Amino acid sequence: MAASAAVAAADQWVDPEDGIRYPAGEVHGWQQGRNETVCGLSLHRSGLRRFPHVGWADVQPESGRHAEEVQAVCRRCRAALGGRRDERGWTRVNPRP
């Protein structure tokens, strides 16, 4: 499922070198042929733009090649599309004995 997932985003930017538009702002996973994101948001009601030419892996901030303007990745979409399970959003500072 993650291999075929495209991207829907709140905003876009255009690369000045090649003139292709890329996602910016908050990004969500999107299956082509559907009118909603993987997490269930309606594309039209949420005002999200579709990017069928950009894959889900390409917008991940830690490894993606089109993630320059991405500010946030939807947590629910990341989990549904196979986000890393060993990655924690918190760290223990002073563990109990």
C-alpha positions as CSV (number, residue, x, y, z in Angstrom):
1,M,0.0,0.0,0.0
2,A,2.8,2.5,0.8
3,A,4.5,1.8,-2.5
4,S,1.4,3.0,-4.4
5,A,0.5,5.9,-2.2
6,A,0.8,9.4,-3.6
7,V,0.6,12.7,-1.7
8,A,-2.0,15.3,-0.9
9,A,-0.8,18.6,0.6
10,A,-2.1,21.8,2.0
11,D,0.1,24.0,-0.2
12,Q,2.6,23.7,-3.1
13,W,5.8,25.2,-4.4
14,V,7.3,25.2,-7.9
15,D,10.9,24.2,-8.5
16,P,12.5,27.1,-10.4
17,E,14.9,24.8,-12.2
18,D,12.4,22.4,-13.8
19,G,9.0,24.1,-13.2
20,I,7.4,21.1,-11.5
21,R,5.1,21.6,-8.6
22,Y,5.8,19.8,-5.3
23,P,3.9,19.6,-2.0
24,A,4.4,22.0,0.9
25,G,3.0,22.5,4.3
26,E,1.1,19.6,5.9
27,V,1.2,16.4,3.8
28,H,-1.1,13.4,3.8
29,G,-1.1,10.0,2.1
30,W,-3.5,9.6,-0.8
31,Q,-4.5,6.6,-2.9
32,Q,-5.1,7.6,-6.6
33,G,-8.7,7.2,-7.6
34,R,-10.0,8.1,-4.1
35,N,-11.5,11.5,-2.9
36,E,-10.1,11.2,0.6
37,T,-6.7,10.8,2.3
38,V,-5.5,7.6,3.9
39,C,-6.5,9.1,7.3
40,G,-10.0,9.9,6.1
41,L,-10.0,13.6,5.3
42,S,-12.0,14.7,2.3
43,L,-9.7,16.3,-0.3
44,H,-12.2,18.9,-1.4
45,R,-13.5,19.9,2.1
46,S,-10.0,20.1,3.5
47,G,-8.7,22.1,0.5
48,L,-5.9,19.7,-0.1
49,R,-4.1,19.6,-3.5
50,R,-3.2,16.2,-5.2
51,F,0.3,15.3,-6.2
52,P,0.0,12.0,-8.2
53,H,3.6,12.4,-9.5
54,V,5.1,12.5,-5.9
55,G,5.4,9.3,-3.9
56,W,4.8,9.0,-0.1
57,A,8.5,8.1,0.5
58,D,9.6,11.3,-1.3
59,V,8.0,13.7,1.2
60,Q,9.4,12.1,4.4
61,P,11.6,14.8,6.0
62,E,14.3,12.4,7.1
63,S,14.9,10.8,3.7
64,G,12.7,12.3,1.0
65,R,13.9,14.2,-2.0
66,H,10.9,16.5,-2.3
67,A,10.6,17.4,1.4
68,E,12.2,20.9,1.3
69,E,9.0,22.7,2.0
70,V,7.2,20.0,4.0
71,Q,6.4,21.3,7.4
72,A,4.4,18.5,8.9
73,V,3.5,14.9,8.0
74,C,0.2,13.6,9.1
75,R,0.8,11.1,12.0
76,R,-2.3,9.0,11.1
77,C,-1.3,8.7,7.5
78,R,2.3,7.8,8.5
79,A,1.1,5.1,10.7
80,A,-1.4,3.7,8.1
81,L,1.3,3.7,5.4
82,G,3.9,1.8,7.6
83,G,5.7,4.4,9.6
84,R,8.6,3.1,11.6
85,R,7.2,1.5,14.8
86,D,10.4,1.7,16.7
87,E,10.4,5.5,16.4
88,R,9.1,7.2,19.5
89,G,7.9,10.8,19.8
90,W,9.3,11.1,23.3
91,T,12.4,10.2,25.2
92,R,12.7,9.3,28.9
93,V,14.9,11.8,30.7
94,N,15.1,10.4,34.2
95,P,14.1,6.8,34.3
96,R,12.9,5.3,37.5
97,P,15.1,2.7,39.2
